[in-house]
Amino acid sequence: MKVKKSKKNQKEEENFEKEIKETVEILEEIYDEKKMELWNIKEAEYILKFFQKDFSKKKIKINPLFLKEILKELTVKYTNKEYNSFDFGIFLSSIINWTLIHSQEKKEIKINLDLKNLPDLKGIGFRNQQRSFLVVNGDVGDLFVSQMEGGKVILNGSAQDLAGKEMKNGKVEISGNVGNWLAEKMRGGRVVVKGNAGRWTGKEMKDGILIINGSVSSFDKTIFSFSNKGVVFWQEEKIFEKGKITKKGEILKSKSLFKIE
């Protein structure tokens, strides 16, 4: 038996749909205007500021409750539209960060991002914010959660090079494999990789916790330097802790370290 909607509820739903549609159209316009200008730029910080400047200029306001639907609409639209894997990935991350920074919501906001039809987008989770719980479905490209500032991120897929680069805080779980330079210059937080990692893992890592379940093509020698104040677990055995190689290793007893929630 269908429950008949009241006129008030129906009107509210129509207003919500209208707001989502209008916001998506404005965001689409911003990206389409800038994508050729940004085509050859490879600096994530510059691209992020570029988009945020336009968000400010056009007075973009996104209700966190609508963020999931807005991201869904955008990813569906660009499945059949021209985009650049680097700046479009940063664009999606810019939208998420902008929403959280300008939101009055104090609770954690869970965000689902389905990228199965937009594989290998770069910069997903770039500068991820506190209160953000981002769940990404699909494989991603380079610079996944680079410069992450806080929050939680789960990747149900694999990531390419430079995942966790210059990460500052937060918790990350990657169900698949990662490429080279995992956790390069990592400053804090926790990264769990359930699959394999590539070459130069932990290059110039300074702090944080890195946990890798699978094989590692090579650890960078700087990961074992006295200046590294982080902790490294490999295949459930602690191999390094705060400037010292653990001689016998220590079995990872606490499975809670693997859990993001």
C-alpha positions in Angstrom: 0.0 0.0 0.0 1.5 3.3 -1.1 1.5 6.2 1.4 0.2 9.4 -0.2 2.6 12.3 0.3 1.3 15.5 1.8 1.4 18.6 -0.3 4.0 20.0 2.1 6.3 17.0 1.8 5.9 16.9 -2.0 6.7 20.6 -2.2 9.8 20.1 -0.1 11.0 17.2 -2.2 10.5 19.3 -5.4 12.5 22.1 -3.9 15.3 19.8 -2.9 15.5 18.3 -6.4 15.5 21.8 -7.9 18.3 22.9 -5.6 20.4 19.8 -6.5 19.8 20.4 -10.2 20.7 24.1 -10.1 23.8 23.4 -8.1 25.0 20.7 -10.4 24.4 23.0 -13.4 26.5 25.7 -11.9 29.3 23.3 -10.9 29.3 21.8 -14.4 29.5 25.3 -15.9 32.5 26.1 -13.7 34.4 23.0 -14.7 33.6 23.3 -18.4 34.8 26.9 -18.4 38.1 26.0 -16.7 39.1 22.6 -18.0 41.0 23.7 -21.1 42.8 26.4 -19.1 43.9 23.8 -16.5 44.7 21.0 -19.0 48.5 21.1 -18.7 48.7 22.2 -15.0 50.0 19.5 -12.7 50.0 21.3 -9.4 47.1 20.1 -7.2 47.3 23.1 -4.9 47.0 25.6 -7.8 44.0 23.7 -9.3 42.2 23.6 -5.9 42.6 27.3 -5.4 41.5 27.9 -8.9 38.2 26.1 -8.4 37.6 27.6 -4.9 38.1 31.1 -6.3 35.2 30.4 -8.7 33.1 28.8 -5.9 33.5 32.0 -3.9 32.8 34.2 -6.9 29.6 32.4 -7.7 28.7 32.1 -4.0 28.4 28.3 -4.1 26.6 26.9 -1.1 26.1 23.2 -0.8 23.9 21.6 1.8 25.9 18.5 3.1 22.7 16.5 3.0 22.7 16.9 -0.8 26.4 16.4 -1.4 26.0 12.7 -2.2 23.4 13.4 -4.8 25.3 16.3 -6.3 28.5 14.2 -6.7 26.4 11.3 -8.1 24.9 13.6 -10.7 28.2 15.1 -11.7 30.0 11.7 -12.1 27.1 10.4 -14.2 27.2 13.5 -16.4 30.9 13.2 -17.0 30.8 9.5 -17.8 29.9 10.7 -21.3 31.6 14.1 -21.3 35.2 15.3 -21.9 37.3 15.7 -18.8 40.9 15.5 -17.6 41.6 12.8 -15.1 43.8 15.2 -13.0 41.8 18.4 -12.7 38.4 16.6 -12.6 39.6 14.6 -9.6 40.8 17.7 -7.9 37.5 19.3 -8.8 35.5 16.7 -7.0 37.7 16.9 -4.0 37.3 20.7 -4.1 33.6 20.4 -3.9 33.8 18.1 -0.9 36.2 20.3 0.9 34.3 23.5 0.1 31.1 22.0 1.5 32.7 20.9 4.8 34.7 24.1 5.3 31.5 26.2 4.9 29.1 23.9 6.7 27.8 24.6 10.2 27.3 20.9 10.6 29.4 19.6 13.5 28.8 15.9 13.1 30.7 13.6 10.8 29.4 13.7 7.3 29.5 10.4 5.3 30.1 10.9 1.6 29.8 8.1 -1.0 31.7 8.6 -4.3 31.2 6.0 -7.1 34.0 6.2 -9.6 33.6 2.8 -11.3 32.8 4.5 -14.6 35.4 7.2 -14.1 38.6 5.2 -13.3 42.0 6.5 -12.4 40.9 10.0 -11.4 43.9 11.8 -9.7 43.8 13.8 -6.5 40.7 12.1 -5.0 40.6 12.9 -1.3 43.1 15.7 -1.7 43.3 17.7 1.5 40.4 15.7 2.9 38.9 17.6 5.9 38.0 16.7 9.5 34.4 15.5 9.8 34.6 13.9 6.4 34.0 10.2 6.1 34.6 9.6 2.4 33.9 6.1 0.9 35.2 5.7 -2.7 34.2 2.8 -4.9 36.4 2.1 -7.8 40.1 2.4 -8.7 41.8 5.8 -8.5 44.9 7.4 -10.0 47.8 9.3 -8.5 47.9 11.4 -5.3 45.0 9.7 -3.6 44.4 11.4 -0.2 47.6 13.5 -0.6 47.9 16.3 1.9 45.0 14.9 3.8 44.1 17.0 6.8 41.8 14.7 8.7 38.7 12.6 8.6 38.3 9.1 7.3 38.6 7.6 3.8 37.9 4.1 2.6 38.9 3.1 -0.9 37.2 0.0 -2.2 39.7 -0.4 -5.0 43.3 0.3 -5.9 45.3 3.5 -6.1 48.2 4.4 -8.3 51.4 6.4 -7.3 51.9 8.9 -4.5 49.0 7.7 -2.3 49.1 9.5 1.1 51.8 12.0 -0.1 52.4 14.6 2.6 49.4 13.3 4.6 49.0 15.2 7.8 46.2 13.5 9.7 43.2 11.1 9.4 42.6 7.4 8.8 42.8 5.7 5.4 42.0 2.2 4.4 42.8 0.9 0.9 41.3 -2.5 0.0 43.4 -3.1 -3.1 47.0 -2.3 -4.2 48.9 0.9 -4.4 51.6 2.1 -6.8 55.0 3.7 -6.1 56.0 6.3 -3.4 53.3 5.3 -1.0 53.2 7.7 2.0 55.9 9.9 0.6 56.7 12.7 3.1 53.9 11.5 5.4 53.6 13.7 8.5 50.8 12.0 10.5 47.7 9.9 10.4 47.3 6.2 9.5 47.2 4.4 6.2 46.3 0.7 5.9 46.9 -1.0 2.6 45.3 -4.5 2.4 47.0 -5.3 -0.9 50.5 -4.8 -2.3 52.7 -1.7 -2.5 55.2 -0.6 -5.2 58.7 0.8 -5.1 60.1 3.5 -2.8 57.4 2.9 -0.2 57.7 5.4 2.7 60.1 7.8 0.9 61.0 10.6 3.4 58.2 9.6 5.7 58.5 11.6 9.0 55.6 10.4 11.2 52.3 8.5 11.2 51.4 4.8 11.0 51.8 2.8 7.8 50.4 -0.7 7.7 50.8 -2.9 4.6 49.3 -6.4 4.4 50.7 -7.6 1.1 54.1 -7.5 -0.6 56.3 -4.4 -1.1 58.4 -4.0 -4.2 60.9 -1.9 -2.2 61.0 0.2 0.9 62.8 3.5 0.5 65.9 3.7 2.7 64.7 7.0 4.2 61.8 5.1 5.9 64.4 3.6 8.2 66.2 6.8 9.2 66.5 8.3 12.7 64.4 11.3 11.5 61.4 9.1 10.8 59.2 9.2 14.0 56.5 7.0 12.5 55.6 3.3 12.9 55.6 0.7 10.1 53.8 -2.6 10.1 54.4 -5.1 7.2 52.5 -8.3 7.0 51.3 -7.9 10.6 54.9 -7.4 11.9 56.2 -4.1 13.2 59.5 -3.5 11.4 60.1 0.1 12.4 59.1 2.5 15.2 60.1 6.1 15.9 63.6 6.1 14.6 64.5 2.5 15.3 64.3 -0.8 13.3 62.6 -3.3 15.6 65.1 -6.2 15.8 62.7 -9.1 16.3 59.6 -7.4 15.2 56.3 -7.3 17.0 53.1 -9.0 15.9 50.3 -6.6 15.3 48.0 -7.8 18.0 45.4 -5.1 17.9 43.2 -5.7 14.9 41.5 -2.4 15.7 44.4 -0.6 13.9 43.0 -2.1 10.7 39.5 -0.8 11.3 38.6 2.7 10.1 35.3 3.1 12.1 
